[in-house]
Structure formats: structure tokens, C-alpha cells
Amino acid sequence: MHFNRLPVSFRKEAFFQLVNLQDSGQLSVFDSYNQVCEHFQIDEQTLNEIVEEGMSRNWPPLGQEETNEQLAHTAEWNS
């Protein structure tokens, strides 16, 4: 599925989780991409497009405060 057909909230969540995984230092970039692709059931090209969009729009956690929902999802990923 093309990334533009995915809801913005889905794309933001995938981006948020990828950045958090990479920032945690627990996984390599390659492994973090694989984990997010598997979890969200998207291919690497779609995730790359989401990353480009997230970086260009300064999505959380880059430049904005994290929402309570995103923090809850992060807690789920880390447990």
C-alpha cells in the first residue's frame, strides 16, 4: 500500500516508534527498520517515505511534544 493511503496518525506512529528505537541505542538502524516494518506490516520503501515526511514536517519526537497516546505506545514497545 502506498504510504499516502495510510492515515497520517499511522504514519506518525511508525515514525515516532522508529526514532525512539534508534535513539534508545538498543537496535541498529537496520534492525530498527526491520522491527518497525514488521510491527506496522509495511515494506522498507514505505517506511523510507514515512521517514522523509516525518523529518520534513518535524514530527514528534523531533520537534514537538509527544502526546499521551504516543507515550503510552512507547511504554508498550519498551515492555
C-alpha positions as CSV (number, residue, x, y, z in Angstrom):
1,M,0.0,0.0,0.0
2,H,1.3,3.4,-0.9
3,F,2.2,5.5,2.1
4,N,-0.2,8.4,1.2
5,R,-3.1,6.0,1.6
6,L,-2.1,5.2,5.2
7,P,-3.7,7.5,7.8
8,V,-1.5,10.3,9.0
9,S,-1.8,9.1,12.5
10,F,-0.5,5.7,11.4
11,R,2.5,7.3,9.6
12,K,3.2,9.5,12.6
13,E,3.2,6.5,15.0
14,A,5.5,4.5,12.7
15,F,7.9,7.4,12.5
16,F,7.7,8.0,16.3
17,Q,8.5,4.4,17.1
18,L,11.4,4.2,14.6
19,V,13.0,7.4,16.0
20,N,12.6,6.1,19.6
21,L,14.1,2.7,18.8
22,Q,17.0,4.4,17.1
23,D,17.5,6.9,19.9
24,S,17.4,4.1,22.5
25,G,20.6,2.6,21.0
26,Q,19.3,-0.9,21.7
27,L,19.0,-1.8,18.0
28,S,21.0,-1.0,14.9
29,V,19.4,1.2,12.2
30,F,18.9,-1.9,10.1
31,D,17.2,-3.8,13.0
32,S,15.0,-0.9,14.0
33,Y,13.8,-0.6,10.4
34,N,13.0,-4.3,10.3
35,Q,11.2,-4.2,13.6
36,V,9.0,-1.2,12.7
37,C,8.3,-2.7,9.2
38,E,7.3,-5.9,10.8
39,H,5.2,-4.4,13.5
40,F,3.3,-2.0,11.2
41,Q,3.2,-4.5,8.3
42,I,4.8,-2.1,5.8
43,D,7.7,-2.5,3.5
44,E,11.0,-0.6,3.7
45,Q,10.2,1.7,0.8
46,T,7.0,2.8,2.6
47,L,8.9,3.3,5.8
48,N,11.5,5.4,4.0
49,E,8.8,7.6,2.6
50,I,7.3,8.0,6.1
51,V,10.7,8.9,7.4
52,E,11.2,11.6,4.7
53,E,7.7,13.0,5.5
54,G,8.3,12.9,9.3
55,M,11.7,14.7,9.0
56,S,10.4,17.3,6.6
57,R,7.4,18.0,8.9
58,N,9.4,17.8,12.1
59,W,7.0,15.2,13.6
60,P,7.5,14.1,17.2
61,P,9.7,13.2,18.7
62,L,11.9,15.6,16.7
63,G,10.4,19.0,17.2
64,Q,7.2,18.7,19.1
65,E,5.9,17.4,22.4
66,E,5.0,13.8,22.5
67,T,1.3,13.1,23.0
68,N,0.0,10.9,25.8
69,E,-1.0,8.3,23.2
70,Q,2.5,8.2,21.8
71,L,4.0,7.9,25.3
72,A,1.7,5.0,26.0
73,H,2.6,3.3,22.8
74,T,6.3,3.8,23.6
75,A,5.8,2.2,27.0
76,E,4.2,-0.8,25.3
77,W,7.2,-1.1,22.9
78,N,9.6,-1.0,25.8
79,S,7.9,-3.6,27.9
